[in-house]
């Protein structure tokens, strides 16, 4: 398994979920192992995205398994990750569409040169 540092947001997520930092680190390492297994990589946006997504799912599963006589359940965190991912993709799509529009406009202004 990949021996990487944990994300700096890990203690915040642990606090929000009502789990210890040690348990959060253990769950992070599990998520990293799963992401590495599923992607076959230890770097790159696909790997990191999946590691974070798996971590949030694992934390939610762990919190759900805590007996109900404890404090109120922790908030669901995966919606935040999905929303952030969607917003990032929308920005990339907008940039790509702007580039295609510019390329199309430029191509129609200059046009293909015809042989005389």
N, C-alpha and C positions, 0 to 999 in steps of 0.2 A: 504494500500500500504506500501511497505517496506520503512523504513526511514533510508536510507544509505547515506553515503557521496558520493559526485560526484567524478568521476575519475579526476585525476590531469591533464589529457590531454584535459579536457573540454574547458578551455580558448583558447587553441591552435586551437581546432576545430572551436570554435566560431569565432575566428579571421579569419581563412581560409575561413569560410563560409560567413563572412561578417554580422554576427548577434551579438547581445549583449550577454554578459555573462549571464545576467538574463534570456534571452530567451533560451539560450543553457541549463541552469539549468532546466527551465520549461520543455523543450523537453526531457531532460534526465529523469526527474521524470515520464513523460508519457511513455517513453520507458521501464523504470523499471517496471511500472505497467503492461504494456502489456506483458513483459517477465514473470512476476510473474503469470499473468493470464494464459498464454499459457503453462508454464512448471509446474505450481502448486508448485513451489519452490521459495525460496528467496536466495539460495546459490548454489554453485556447478558450474562446468564448462558449463553445458548446459544453466543454467540461465544467467550467466555472458556473455557468447557468444551471446545469443539471445538479451540480453539487449543492448549490444554494437551495434550489427547489426541493431536492431530496431532504436536505436538512430541515427545512420548514415543515415538510410533511411528517418527518420522523418526530420532530418536537411536538407537533399537534397530536400524533398518535400516542406519544408518551404522556402528554398532559391528559389525554382522554382516558388513559389507563389508571390514573391516580384515583383512589377511593373518593366517593362523593361527599364524605364527611369533612373534607378539607375546605379551604377557602374557595371562593368563586372561581369558576374555570377561566383559564387564560384566554385572551382574545385570539381569534384565528389570524394567522400571519400570512398565509399563502396568498390571500386576495391582494395584499400589498405588492408582493413579488410579481404576480400576474399582471397587475395594473401597470407597474413600472416597466415590465417587459413590453406590454402592448404600446405604451407611450413611446418607448424607444423605437419600436418597429414603425410606428406612424411617422416619426421624424425621418427615419431612413427612407421610407416610401415617398415622403414629400420631397426629399432631396433628389431621389432618383427620378421622380416625375418632372421636377424642375429641370434637371439635366437633359432628360429626353426632349422636353419642350424646347429648350435652348438649342439642342442639337438639330431638331427638326426645323426650327425657325432659321437657323444659320444655313442649313442645307438648302432651304427654299430660296433664301436671299442670294446665296452664291450660286447655287444650282450646278449641275454637272456641266462641264465644258464640252462643247460639241466641236468636232473636227470641221475645219473650213474647207 
